[in-house]
Amino acid sequence: MQQAIWVVDIEASGLSPASYPIEIGLVNGQREYQSLITPAPFWTHWSASSEQLHGISRQQLYSEGVLPVMVAEELNRLIGTATVISDHVDWDSFWLQQLFHCAGMKPTFSIADITTLLNEHQMD
C-alpha cells in the first residue's frame, strides 16, 4: 500500500532571517493538522505587511497558539519518516528548522519541493 503524501503550508512572522513559523497546516488526503504556534520568547520579529496577508495577529498566537515543542512533537508523530511536499521549500525548510531548533528536537521527516511530483508537462 502506498503511503499518503503530506503537503505542508506554513505562515510566518515575515520574510526575514529573523522570522519564525506562526501557523502550520498539513494535509495528506486522509488526515489534516493545523496549529497556531506560540512565539518563543526570543522570537521577536514581526512584519505588519505579513500580518495583513495571513490575517493572524501576534496576540492571537499568545491566546490560541501551541508551544513550539508540542507542535514539533505532533509533526514527528503524524509524519514519521515520510517526505513532506512544499510549494516554497526554501522558506518552509527554514521555518521548520526554526521550529525544531526551538523545540530542541530534530524532524524525523524530510521536505521536498512540489516539483518533484510534477512531470515536464505539468511544470509548464
VOMIBA-689966 format. One line per field, with one value per atom (N, C-alpha, C, O): atom name; x, y, z. Coordinates in nm, 4 decimals, padded with zeros to 6 digits, always signed. Each point is the difference from the previous one (the first is absolute). Layout:
BEGIN
a [CA  ...] $
xx [X  ...] $
yy [Y  ...] $
zz [Z  ...] $
***
This chain:
BEGIN
a [N  CA  C  O  N  CA  C  O  N  CA  C  O  N  CA  C  O  N  CA  C  O  N  CA  C  O  N  CA  C  O  N  CA  C  O  N  CA  C  O  N  CA  C  O  N  CA  C  O  N  CA  C  O  N  CA  C  O  N  CA  C  O  N  CA  C  O  N  CA  C  O  N  CA  C  O  N  CA  C  O  N  CA  C  O  N  CA  C  O  N  CA  C  O  N  CA  C  O  N  CA  C  O  N  CA  C  O  N  CA  C  O  N  CA  C  O  N  CA  C  O  N  CA  C  O  N  CA  C  O  N  CA  C  O  N  CA  C  O  N  CA  C  O  N  CA  C  O  N  CA  C  O  N  CA  C  O  N  CA  C  O  N  CA  C  O  N  CA  C  O  N  CA  C  O  N  CA  C  O  N  CA  C  O  N  CA  C  O  N  CA  C  O  N  CA  C  O  N  CA  C  O  N  CA  C  O  N  CA  C  O  N  CA  C  O  N  CA  C  O  N  CA  C  O  N  CA  C  O  N  CA  C  O  N  CA  C  O  N  CA  C  O  N  CA  C  O  N  CA  C  O  N  CA  C  O  N  CA  C  O  N  CA  C  O  N  CA  C  O  N  CA  C  O  N  CA  C  O  N  CA  C  O  N  CA  C  O  N  CA  C  O  N  CA  C  O  N  CA  C  O  N  CA  C  O  N  CA  C  O  N  CA  C  O  N  CA  C  O  N  CA  C  O  N  CA  C  O  N  CA  C  O  N  CA  C  O  N  CA  C  O  N  CA  C  O  N  CA  C  O  N  CA  C  O  N  CA  C  O  N  CA  C  O  N  CA  C  O  N  CA  C  O  N  CA  C  O  N  CA  C  O  N  CA  C  O  N  CA  C  O  N  CA  C  O  N  CA  C  O  N  CA  C  O  N  CA  C  O  N  CA  C  O  N  CA  C  O  N  CA  C  O  N  CA  C  O  N  CA  C  O  N  CA  C  O  N  CA  C  O  N  CA  C  O  N  CA  C  O  N  CA  C  O  N  CA  C  O  N  CA  C  O  N  CA  C  O  N  CA  C  O  N  CA  C  O  N  CA  C  O  N  CA  C  O  N  CA  C  O  N  CA  C  O  N  CA  C  O  N  CA  C  O  N  CA  C  O  N  CA  C  O  N  CA  C  O  N  CA  C  O  N  CA  C  O  N  CA  C  O  N  CA  C  O  N  CA  C  O  N  CA  C  O  N  CA  C  O  N  CA  C  O  N  CA  C  O] $
xx [+00.0837  -00.0837  +00.0881  +00.0940  -00.1239  +00.0791  -00.0307  -00.1157  +00.2214  -00.0149  -00.0583  +00.0412  -00.1359  -00.0597  +00.1058  +00.0922  -00.1063  +00.0934  -00.0480  -00.1144  +00.2011  -00.0304  +00.0401  +00.1065  -00.1904  +00.0293  -00.0043  -00.0908  +00.1895  +00.0108  -00.0222  +00.0358  -00.0952  -00.0125  +00.0332  -00.0560  +00.1470  +00.0442  -00.0196  +00.0373  -00.0960  -00.0065  +00.1078  +00.0324  +00.0231  +00.1120  -00.0138  -00.0857  +00.1723  +00.0000  +00.0486  -00.0129  +00.0680  +00.0506  +00.0925  +00.0177  +00.0409  +00.0998  +00.1338  +00.0447  +00.0177  +00.1248  +00.0787  -00.0592  +00.1912  +00.0785  -00.0363  +00.0346  -00.1037  -00.0431  -00.1434  -00.0521  -00.0119  -00.1392  -00.0099  +00.0992  -00.2207  -00.0260  -00.1413  -00.0818  +00.0532  -00.1330  -00.1049  +00.0247  -00.1429  -00.1089  -00.1212  -00.0855  +00.0786  -00.1084  +00.0502  +00.0735  -00.1138  +00.0364  -00.1243  -00.0827  +00.0718  -00.1098  +00.0543  +00.0913  -00.1471  +00.0380  -00.1258  -00.1042  +00.1142  -00.1100  +00.0604  +00.1028  -00.1684  +00.0479  -00.1134  +00.0191  -00.1354  -00.1127  -00.0835  -00.1166  +00.1762  -00.0702  -00.0072  -00.0948  +00.1953  +00.0099  +00.0406  +00.0620  -00.0984  +00.0408  +00.0521  -00.0405  +00.1303  +00.0501  +00.0228  +00.0535  -00.0938  +00.0214  +00.0231  -00.0681  +00.1641  +00.0241  +00.0636  +00.0895  -00.1372  +00.0718  +00.1133  -00.0106  +00.1196  +00.1182  +00.0286  +00.0170  -00.0117  +00.0345  +00.1458  +00.0868  -00.0569  +00.1394  +00.0864  -00.0405  +00.1590  +00.0996  +00.0408  -00.0126  +00.0609  +00.0375  +00.1013  -00.0024  +00.0901  +00.1020  -00.0463  +00.0764  -00.1983  -00.0586  -00.0706  -00.1153  +00.1826  -00.0553  -00.0339  -00.0746  +00.1272  -00.0266  -00.1499  -00.0652  +00.0116  -00.1403  -00.0152  +00.0401  -00.0978  -00.0228  -00.1488  -00.0840  +00.0529  -00.1398  -00.0549  -00.1178  +00.2012  -00.0480  -00.0292  -00.0934  +00.1712  -00.0296  -00.1297  -00.0793  +00.0584  -00.1242  -00.1209  -00.1035  +00.1164  -00.1096  -00.0299  -00.1158  +00.2194  -00.0188  -00.0631  -00.0964  +00.1489  -00.0508  -00.1139  -00.0726  +00.0556  -00.1129  +00.0092  -00.1017  +00.2218  +00.0202  +00.0760  +00.1086  -00.1655  +00.0677  +00.0936  -00.0181  +00.1167  +00.0928  -00.0761  +00.0297  -00.1276  -00.0800  -00.0757  -00.0127  -00.0373  -00.0718  +00.0919  -00.0448  +00.1720  +00.0953  +00.0154  +00.0112  -00.0107  +00.0132  -00.1273  +00.0065  -00.1219  -00.1252  -00.0441  -00.0671  +00.1038  -00.0474  +00.1108  -00.0279  +00.1530  +00.1110  +00.0397  -00.0384  +00.1169  +00.0538  +00.1517  +00.0624  -00.0045  +00.1455  +00.0754  -00.0426  +00.1544  +00.0768  +00.0354  -00.0076  +00.0458  +00.0378  -00.1182  +00.0185  -00.1378  -00.1181  -00.0322  -00.0410  +00.0601  -00.0232  +00.1038  -00.0344  +00.1611  +00.1062  -00.0250  +00.0157  -00.0539  -00.0300  -00.1151  +00.0056  -00.1088  -00.1156  +00.0357  -00.0481  +00.1314  +00.0436  +00.0759  -00.0268  +00.1206  +00.0750  -00.0915  +00.0172  -00.1138  -00.0927  -00.0858  -00.0174  -00.0356  -00.0882  +00.0741  -00.0438  +00.1550  +00.0699  +00.0939  +00.0199  +00.0372  +00.0952  +00.1214  +00.0619  -00.0280  +00.1182  -00.0364  +00.0842  -00.2070  -00.0441  +00.0667  +00.0640  -00.0797  +00.0447  -00.1202  -00.1044  +00.1190  -00.1045  +00.0243  +00.1136  -00.2210  +00.0091  -00.0327  -00.0933  +00.1716  -00.0158  +00.0008  +00.0689  -00.1462  +00.0045  +00.1035  +00.0236  +00.0376  +00.1077  +00.1031  +00.0152  +00.0549  +00.0864  +00.1094  +00.0361  +00.0171  +00.1065  -00.0511  +00.0584  -00.1672  -00.0549  -00.0572  +00.0249  -00.1014  -00.0599  +00.1067  -00.0166  +00.1252  +00.1112  +00.0605  +00.0299  -00.0127  +00.0551  -00.0897  +00.0487  -00.1798  -00.0915  -00.0133  -00.0139  +00.0180  -00.0004  +00.1278  -00.0030  +00.1141  +00.1261  -00.0101  +00.0465  -00.1071  -00.0198  -00.0848  +00.0333  -00.1425  -00.0900  +00.0712  -00.0065  +00.0742  +00.0639  +00.1203  +00.0265  +00.0458  +00.1111  -00.0534  +00.0551  -00.1621  -00.0617  -00.0466  +00.0115  -00.0642  -00.0505  +00.1112  -00.0254  +00.1480  +00.1114  -00.0130  +00.0409  -00.0982  -00.0254  +00.0478  +00.0359  -00.0364  +00.0267  -00.1245  -00.0663  +00.0342  -00.1139  +00.0332  +00.1135  -00.2117  +00.0176  -00.0275  +00.0271  -00.0797  -00.0422  +00.0901  +00.0797  -00.0935  +00.0715  -00.1019  -00.1201  +00.1686  -00.0872  +00.0506  +00.1206  -00.2137  +00.0361  -00.0881  -00.1114  +00.1626  -00.0733  -00.1103  +00.0159  -00.1267  -00.1143  +00.0366  -00.0639  +00.1651  +00.0390  +00.0486  +00.0050  +00.0309  +00.0417  -00.1161  +00.0215  -00.1445  -00.1186  -00.0499  -00.0862  +00.1404  -00.0520  +00.0846  +00.1222  -00.1888  +00.0740  +00.0267  -00.0439  +00.1161  +00.0395  -00.1217  +00.0019  -00.1060  -00.1205  -00.0685  -00.0441  +00.0352  -00.0645  +00.0799  -00.0588  +00.1909  +00.0830  -00.0186  +00.0122  -00.0417  -00.0264  -00.1270  -00.0395] $
yy [-00.1182  +00.1182  +00.1243  +00.0095  +00.0858  +00.1215  +00.0948  +00.0187  +00.0411  +00.0943  +00.1304  +00.0459  +00.0146  +00.1273  +00.1097  -00.0015  +00.0956  +00.1120  +00.1144  +00.0441  +00.0033  +00.1159  +00.1271  +00.0051  +00.0968  +00.1320  +00.0982  -00.0047  +00.0936  +00.0948  +00.1425  +00.0346  +00.0463  +00.1436  +00.0691  -00.0329  +00.1284  +00.0691  +00.1503  +00.0570  +00.0057  +00.1453  +00.0424  -00.0730  +00.1924  +00.0440  +00.1455  +00.0732  -00.0338  +00.1364  +00.1012  +00.1207  -00.1684  +00.0873  -00.0772  -00.1209  +00.1921  -00.0583  +00.0633  +00.0935  -00.1460  +00.0542  -00.1132  -00.0985  +00.1104  -00.1002  -00.0078  -00.0974  +00.1989  -00.0007  -00.0509  -00.0045  -00.0337  -00.0451  -00.1423  -00.0723  +00.0350  -00.1297  -00.0445  +00.0822  -00.2111  -00.0494  +00.0409  -00.0023  +00.0400  +00.0356  -00.0914  -00.0089  -00.0583  -00.0950  -00.1069  +00.0285  -00.1506  -00.1096  -00.0812  -00.0274  -00.0100  -00.0843  -00.1158  +00.0176  -00.1350  -00.1207  -00.0684  +00.0040  -00.0658  -00.0803  -00.1132  +00.0170  -00.1321  -00.1105  -00.0736  -00.1118  +00.1727  -00.0642  -00.0857  -00.0276  -00.0149  -00.0807  +00.0711  -00.0181  +00.0983  +00.0685  +00.1444  +00.0350  +00.0479  +00.1395  +00.0361  -00.0585  +00.1550  +00.0536  +00.1487  +00.0415  +00.0379  +00.1437  +00.0502  -00.0423  +00.1326  +00.0578  +00.1372  +00.0214  +00.0709  +00.1248  -00.0312  -00.0925  +00.1692  -00.0264  +00.1206  +00.1117  -00.1347  +00.1055  +00.0394  -00.0873  +00.2155  +00.0406  -00.0292  +00.0235  -00.0747  -00.0155  +00.1403  +00.0951  -00.0800  +00.1337  +00.0730  +00.1228  -00.1964  +00.0633  +00.0180  +00.0506  -00.0901  +00.0247  +00.1347  +00.0078  +00.0964  +00.1349  +00.0680  +00.0978  -00.1469  +00.0638  -00.0041  -00.1026  +00.2143  +00.0025  +00.0969  +00.1160  -00.1636  +00.0810  +00.0333  -00.0892  +00.2184  +00.0434  -00.0359  -00.0335  +00.0399  -00.0354  -00.1494  -00.0396  -00.0435  -00.1431  -00.0271  -00.0853  +00.1583  -00.0166  +00.0338  -00.0661  +00.1671  +00.0350  -00.1141  -00.0239  -00.0464  -00.1114  -00.1220  -00.0556  +00.0131  -00.1232  +00.0242  -00.0934  +00.2166  +00.0321  -00.0534  -00.0107  -00.0230  -00.0531  +00.1046  +00.0425  -00.0013  +00.0987  -00.0698  -00.1170  +00.1911  -00.0540  -00.0351  -00.1006  +00.1832  -00.0276  -00.1315  -00.0752  +00.0468  -00.1261  -00.1194  -00.1038  +00.1175  -00.1090  -00.0292  -00.1158  +00.2212  -00.0196  -00.0560  -00.0745  +00.1086  -00.0473  -00.1359  -00.0749  +00.0413  -00.1239  -00.0957  -00.1128  +00.1570  -00.0799  -00.1145  -00.0067  -00.0826  -00.1177  +00.0176  +00.0528  -00.0965  +00.0126  -00.0693  -00.1055  +00.1638  -00.0594  -00.1469  -00.0785  +00.0396  -00.1387  -00.0938  -00.1110  +00.1537  -00.0841  -00.0149  -00.1069  +00.2149  -00.0063  -00.0911  -00.0830  +00.0981  -00.0843  -00.1477  -00.0853  +00.0557  -00.1396  -00.0554  -00.1139  +00.1944  -00.0458  -00.0202  -00.0944  +00.1816  -00.0176  -00.1311  -00.0764  +00.0497  -00.1260  -00.1209  -00.1008  +00.1109  -00.1114  -00.0247  -00.1144  +00.2207  -00.0144  -00.0442  -00.0913  +00.1564  -00.0205  -00.1197  -00.0664  +00.0386  -00.1102  +00.0270  +00.1059  -00.2012  +00.0134  +00.0348  -00.0105  +00.0511  +00.0353  +00.1292  +00.0700  -00.0403  +00.1262  +00.0920  -00.0404  +00.1630  +00.1009  +00.0847  +00.0365  -00.0061  +00.0804  +00.1450  +00.0294  +00.0611  +00.1434  +00.0757  -00.0382  +00.1457  +00.0857  +00.1114  +00.0756  -00.0650  +00.0962  -00.0670  +00.0366  -00.1339  -00.0851  +00.0770  -00.0373  +00.1434  +00.0749  +00.0642  -00.0191  +00.0950  +00.0648  -00.1024  +00.0090  -00.1071  -00.0990  -00.0803  -00.0309  -00.0030  -00.0698  +00.0876  -00.0468  +00.1744  +00.0948  +00.0082  -00.0079  +00.0236  +00.0137  -00.1294  +00.0039  -00.1180  -00.1271  -00.0131  -00.0489  +00.0926  -00.0019  +00.0885  -00.0382  +00.1564  +00.0900  -00.0685  +00.0048  -00.0681  -00.0685  -00.1114  -00.0057  -00.0824  -00.1152  +00.0411  -00.0613  +00.1632  +00.0497  +00.0536  -00.0289  +00.1067  +00.0539  -00.1126  +00.0099  -00.1167  -00.1136  -00.0908  -00.0886  +00.1094  -00.0867  -00.1396  -00.0979  +00.0892  -00.1300  +00.0031  +00.1048  -00.2218  -00.0138  -00.0581  -00.0861  +00.1325  -00.0599  -00.1422  -00.0295  -00.0563  -00.1376  -00.0105  -00.1035  +00.2082  +00.0017  +00.0915  +00.0761  -00.0846  +00.0905  +00.0846  -00.0261  +00.1267  +00.0899  +00.0096  +00.0062  -00.0052  +00.0058  +00.1022  +00.0292  +00.0237  +00.0963  -00.0702  -00.1144  +00.1832  -00.0569  -00.0444  -00.0891  +00.1502  -00.0362  -00.1448  -00.0562  -00.0043  -00.1407  -00.0918  -00.1147  +00.1646  -00.0789  +00.0240  -00.0729  +00.1750  +00.0417  -00.0525  -00.0099  -00.0235  -00.0337  +00.1303  +00.1077  -00.1198  +00.1185  +00.0802  +00.1230  -00.1908  +00.0668  +00.0767  +00.1132  -00.1731  +00.0647  +00.1209  +00.0977  -00.1023  +00.1096  +00.1216  +00.1136  -00.1367  +00.1119  +00.0712  +00.0968] $
zz [+00.0000  +00.0000  +00.0000  +00.0788  -00.1667  -00.0116  +00.1149  +00.0380  +00.0169  +00.1095  -00.0535  -00.1065  +00.1775  -00.0398  +00.0003  +00.0816  -00.1723  -00.0110  +00.0881  -00.0114  +00.0986  +00.0829  -00.0736  -00.0616  +00.0675  -00.0547  +00.1165  +00.0829  -00.0773  +00.1101  -00.0498  -00.1125  +00.1981  -00.0240  +00.1313  +00.1046  -00.1111  +00.1204  -00.0179  -00.1025  +00.2030  +00.0077  +00.0983  +00.0936  -00.1158  +00.0826  +00.0408  -00.0495  +00.1407  +00.0525  -00.1029  +00.0206  -00.1297  -00.1058  -00.0904  +00.0146  -00.1080  -00.0907  +00.0327  -00.0665  +00.1697  +00.0517  +00.0642  +00.0442  -00.0382  +00.0725  +00.1488  +00.0669  -00.0148  +00.1398  +00.0154  +00.1114  -00.2217  +00.0065  +00.0543  +00.0094  +00.0257  +00.0609  -00.0382  -00.0410  +00.0542  -00.0368  +00.1025  +00.1205  -00.1708  +00.0921  -00.0186  +00.0881  -00.2021  -00.0242  -00.0954  -00.0946  +00.1204  -00.0882  -00.0316  +00.0870  -00.2127  -00.0419  -00.0821  -00.0807  +00.1014  -00.0728  -00.0501  +00.0655  -00.1802  -00.0523  -00.0826  -00.0655  +00.0698  -00.0839  -00.0709  -00.0479  +00.0411  -00.0656  +00.0922  -00.0282  +00.1390  +00.0994  +00.1346  +00.0763  -00.0487  +00.1289  -00.0219  -00.1005  +00.1972  +00.0013  +00.1381  +00.1005  -00.0970  +00.1258  -00.0208  -00.1028  +00.1997  -00.0061  +00.1413  +00.0934  -00.0777  +00.1316  -00.0130  -00.0818  +00.1639  +00.0214  +00.0962  +00.0805  -00.0881  +00.0814  +00.0893  -00.0489  +00.1780  +00.0950  -00.0211  +00.0010  -00.0199  -00.0194  +00.1223  +00.1139  -00.1399  +00.1064  +00.0459  -00.0771  +00.2001  +00.0499  -00.0886  -00.0082  -00.0570  -00.0851  -00.1441  -00.0822  +00.0491  -00.1323  +00.0065  +00.0423  -00.0834  +00.0145  -00.1322  -00.0010  -00.1091  -00.1298  -00.0304  +00.0197  -00.0675  -00.0415  -00.1164  +00.0095  -00.1190  -00.1188  -00.0112  -00.0123  +00.0169  -00.0137  -00.1376  -00.0122  -00.0917  -00.1342  -00.0102  -00.0697  +00.1377  +00.0022  +00.0758  -00.0398  +00.1493  +00.0752  -00.0876  +00.0087  -00.0914  -00.0911  -00.0967  -00.0340  -00.0103  -00.0937  +00.0664  -00.0527  +00.1674  +00.0608  +00.0983  +00.0340  +00.0122  +00.0862  +00.1412  +00.0685  -00.0233  +00.1355  +00.0807  -00.0393  +00.1519  +00.0840  +00.0987  +00.0336  +00.0108  +00.1004  +00.1280  +00.0643  -00.0273  +00.1197  -00.0151  +00.0966  -00.2156  -00.0253  +00.0240  +00.0488  -00.0826  +00.0220  +00.1491  +00.0403  +00.0410  +00.1448  +00.0613  +00.0978  -00.1532  +00.0594  -00.0535  +00.0711  -00.1958  -00.0614  -00.0431  -00.0407  +00.0494  -00.0499  +00.0917  +00.1167  -00.1747  +00.0691  +00.0089  -00.0921  +00.2015  +00.0177  -00.1133  -00.0469  +00.0023  -00.1096  +00.0211  -00.0944  +00.2153  +00.0249  -00.0241  -00.0499  +00.0845  -00.0203  -00.1495  -00.0453  -00.0296  -00.1447  -00.0651  -00.0841  +00.1224  -00.0560  +00.0306  -00.0874  +00.2094  +00.0372  -00.0845  -00.0463  +00.0268  -00.0769  -00.1473  -00.0627  +00.0074  -00.1390  -00.0155  -00.0927  +00.1820  -00.0074  +00.0157  -00.0686  +00.1586  +00.0216  -00.1240  -00.0421  -00.0158  -00.1161  -00.1260  -00.0700  +00.0421  -00.1270  +00.0040  -00.1017  +00.2165  +00.0094  -00.0864  +00.0100  -00.0942  -00.0863  -00.1439  -00.0892  +00.0660  -00.1358  -00.0460  +00.0786  -00.2050  -00.0569  -00.0134  -00.0512  +00.0968  -00.0069  -00.1245  -00.0305  -00.0406  -00.1217  +00.0312  +00.0747  -00.1332  +00.0236  -00.1319  -00.0946  +00.0895  -00.1188  +00.0149  -00.0943  +00.2107  +00.0260  +00.0892  +00.1165  -00.1708  +00.0815  +00.0739  +00.1116  -00.1713  +00.0683  +00.1284  +00.1066  -00.1165  +00.1188  +00.0964  +00.1202  -00.1697  +00.0899  +00.0733  +00.1180  -00.1854  +00.0674  +00.1094  +00.1099  -00.1423  +00.0974  +00.1232  +00.1128  -00.1338  +00.1139  +00.0794  +00.1222  -00.1899  +00.0735  +00.0828  +00.1129  -00.1695  +00.0743  +00.1240  +00.1075  -00.1218  +00.1142  +00.1078  +00.1184  -00.1605  +00.0921  +00.0762  +00.1228  -00.1955  +00.0640  +00.0845  +00.1034  -00.1459  +00.0819  +00.1328  +00.1062  -00.1132  +00.1212  +00.0920  +00.1221  -00.1813  +00.0771  +00.0511  +00.0816  -00.1285  +00.0401  -00.0570  +00.0625  -00.1818  -00.0639  -00.1440  -00.0536  -00.0072  -00.1429  -00.0657  +00.0579  -00.1782  -00.0698  -00.0445  -00.0374  +00.0419  -00.0462  -00.1497  -00.0611  +00.0029  -00.1403  -00.0818  +00.0548  -00.1852  -00.0894  -00.0751  +00.0061  -00.0762  -00.0740  -00.1435  -00.0239  -00.0713  -00.1413  -00.0711  +00.0436  -00.1522  -00.0808  -00.0782  -00.0427  +00.0247  -00.0710  -00.1418  -00.0558  -00.0012  -00.1363  -00.0102  -00.1094  +00.2234  -00.0040  -00.0365  -00.0391  +00.0517  -00.0335  -00.1421  -00.0493  -00.0161  -00.1295  -00.1152  +00.0105  -00.1203  -00.1208  -00.0779  +00.0403  -00.1513  -00.0762  -00.0486  +00.0038  -00.0489  -00.0487  +00.1143  -00.0198  +00.1370  +00.1142  +00.0478  +00.0463  -00.0567  +00.0434  -00.0903  +00.0458  -00.1736  -00.0921  +00.0398  -00.0649] $
***
